[in-house]
Amino acid sequence: MPNALQGIPAVVFLLAATILEVSGDAVVRSAIYNHGGLIRLGLFFAGGVLLFGYGTLLNLAPLEFGQVVGLYLATLFVVWQVINFIAFRTLPTLPIVVGGVLVIAGGLIITFWKPT
């Protein structure tokens, strides 16, 4: 990892990667269902750029891959719900909230539980 990135906390990488992934997915979804022609192509390109940024930032996080995945899944759930509300005006249902609590708990266990 380049020296300029070493002082950045892992959570910053994960949060930025999550925002890029969910935003990229929302842009692609909008392109598929709400647009056509050149606007659709432009949105596909923009979504691809966002998704490329997600993959890059996720892999720059200074954590072991197994730890990255756990914390990433927890942050992904939260950011996904925020972007889902902002982009599509959809609130999570009770099953999504309950499942999300389990996802967040599992992500935190994977990331922070150090077996003896």
N, C-alpha and C positions, 0 to 999 in steps of 0.2 A: 504494500500500500504506500502511496506517495506520502512523504513527511508532512505535507500541508494538511492531510486529512486525519492524522493520528490523534489530534486533540479533540476531535468531534465525537461526542457520545454516540454509542450504537443506536440509542433510541431515536436520535435525529435522523440517521440513515433510514431506519425502519419506518418512521412516520412519513418522511418524504417519499420513500418508495411506495408506501401504501397509498398515499394521496395520488401519486402518479398512476398507479395501477387502476385504482377505482375510477379516477377521472378519465383515463384512456378508455376503459371499458364503457363508461357512460357516453363518451364521444362517439365510439364505434356503434353503440346501440342507437344513438340518435341518428347517425348516418344511415343505418339500415332501415329504420322505421319511420323517420320523419323527413328525409331529404332525398333528392335525386340529382342526377347530372353532375356538374362540376362541384357543387356544394358537397355532395356525397363523397366525391373523390378527395376533396380537400379535408373533409372530416376524417376519412379513413387514414389519410396521411398524418394528420394531427394526432389521431388516436395511436397510430403506430409509433410516432415519436415519443408520446407519453409512456407507452408500454416499454419501449426500449430504455427510457430513463429509469423506469421502475426496476427492470432487470439489472441495470448497471448499479444503481444505488443499493439494492438489496445485497448484491455481492460485494460491495465495498464495506459493509457493516463489519466492525472488528469483533465478530463473534464466530464461534464454531458453527458450521452449517446447521447442525441439529438444534442449537440454541436459537439461531436466527429464525428458523421455521416456527418454533413455539411462540416466541414473542411476536413474530410477524403475523401469525394467524389471529392472535388476540387483537392486535392493532387493526388488522384488516377488517375484522367484524365491526369494530366501532366506526372506523372511517367509512366503511361501506354503507352503514345506516345513515350517517350524516350526508354523504353524497347522494344517496338514494332519496333522501328528503329534499335536498336542495335542487337536484336535477329533475326529479320525477314527482315530488310532493307526496311521497308515500311514507307513512309511519309504520314502524315494525309492529307486527301482531304479537299477541302474547306468546305463541309458540316460538317466534323468532327471538323474542327477548329471553325466554327461558333457555333456548338452545344457545343463544349468544353468551349467556352467563356461563354455561358449560364450556363453550369454546374458549372464553377468556380464562377461566380457571385452568383448563387444560394447557393453554399456552403458557401461563405463568408457571405451572408445575414443570413443564418441559424445560423451560428456560432457567428457572432458579433452584429447583430441587437438586441438591448435590448428594447423590447416594454415598453412603459411608462404606 
